[in-house]
Amino acid sequence: MQKQFEKKELKKKSDNLSDWYTDVILKAQLADYAPIKGCMVIRPYGFALWEGIQHYMDPLIKAHKVENAYFPLFIPEKFLNLEKEHVEGFAPHMAVVTFAGGEELKERLVVRPTSETIMYEMYKRWTQSYRDLPIRINQWNNIVRWEKRTYLFLRTSEFLWQEGHCAHNTHKESVSEVRWALDMYKETYQNLLALYGVAGVKSESEKFAGAKKTYTFEMLMPDGKALQGCTSHDLGQNFAKAFHWTVQDEKGQPLYPWQNSWGFSTRSIGGLIMAHGDDQGLIMPPNIAPIQVILIPIPGSSPKTIKYAIAQREALKKIGIRVKCDDKDGESAGFKFNKWEVRGVPIRLEIGDKEAEEGIVTAVARDTMQKKKVSIDEISGMLETIQQNLLETHKKFTLDHTHTVESYDHFKKIMAGERGFISAFWCEDASCETKIKAETKASNRCLPLDLPAGRQVPKEEKGTCVHCGKPATHRWLFAQAY
């Protein structure tokens, strides 16, 4: 007996985004809850997304002369204690090993929450002169930050990421690399994940613990909340000084190296899922989709039609399209249609006896659900159109839900209703920032950077702080956030 189409299985995104988000991850087989509180298992279909990100980003990193390496999972606690702001920022989330090998450890080991300290201890050993710089190293690894409230992909106690750590002779070189990393992340989001966002600088209270300045890429989700997509940090000489790490400069004088770090994690997959989807399931951007085309021979088709379907699959493979043929027995066509809609495959090709006779396929685009008869030669163009449409749709949503606000009453009204990004003057006093968050749940996301190449600071304007009325020189972006 064939499995039949059951549309009621998936919760509706239009009813409750949060419920849909969890349900679609589980039903699309992207991930599952692990038997460890706060952790998840990334299933093959979900891990293929992370592999796609790695395959796209790793060549960009290497082209910038950054090399891959691997450093230990365990970090001596004394290393983290060297940088006061750093350890205070991570202390509430640290997992610490105190017992191993059948006995209590003499030195407590922190399970890696980030790798600055263990890497910089090694950098210190490897460098004596300015000629040993720059050091440019990246690693793809796992991170542990113990979380009390978790959310699949968006916030888990263990996650995957890449973290780049570089050291230079000058601050100018280091900052240039920080901006390069931010641009690379922006390119990855837009070109690969079809997600639009705002690049900017974090406020003092929101920056990375131990950093001189933190850059970010912020995206707006369908419920009007912001998602921080990645960060890139100008560490100044803070960590070099904490580790008493100097090299001899050209004049033989001690120089503290200038450092940066930058990271992009599996949280990005959560943003992709949440932004691109509908009541029928996921909508995968073609450039990242593990399967770009699902080919479904209609059950009951003749052997000749099955051969035709296989020939079409091979033709698509030859032009580099990731394609799968679902010719599994025991499932109705409707069941298969629903299964692959939930999993978000960009194009479905239906092939029956009629299509085989005419030498065409019936194509259904996942983003519009429009059905049309096409030749195989048209599929590449369809994929490009879907990719562009998804990016434009998300860009339009973001711009339509970005509000320029002059009064605090208006600010509060938006945050109590539709939410979204708010562009407002802020005096840059941390007490105002804290009060805004307490009263509206909106945090300061960034000072937007839409700047000509080479200019690091946005042009000053004249205004008054949206909260206290004091003079302000920049419009900052606020939003409730994940």
Buried (B, 14 or more C-beta within 10 A) or exposed (E): EEBEBEEEEBBBBEEEBEEBBBBBBBBBBBBEBBEEEBBBEBBEBBBBBBEBBBEBBBEBBEEBEBEEEEBEBBBBBEBBBBBEBBBEBBBEBBBBBEEEEEEEEEEBBBBBBBBBBBBBBBBBEEBEEBEBBBBBBBBBBEBBBBBEEBBBBBBBBBBBBBBBBBBBBBBEBBBBBBBBBBBBBBEBBBBBBBBBBBBBBBBEEBBBBBBBBBBBBBBBBBBBBBBBBBBBBBBBBBBBBBBEBBBBBEEEEEBBBBBBBBBBBBBBBBBBBBBBBBBBBBBBBBBBBBBBBBBBBBBEBEEEBBEBBBEBBEBBEEEEBBBBBBBEEEBBBBBBBBBBBBBBBBBBBBBBBBBBEEEBBBBBBBBEEEEEEBEBEBBBEBBEBBBEBBBEBBBEBBEEBBBEBEEBEBBBBBBEEEBBBBBBBBBBBEEBBEEBBEEBBBBBBBBBBEEEEEEEEBEEEEBBBBBBEEEBBBBBBBBBBB
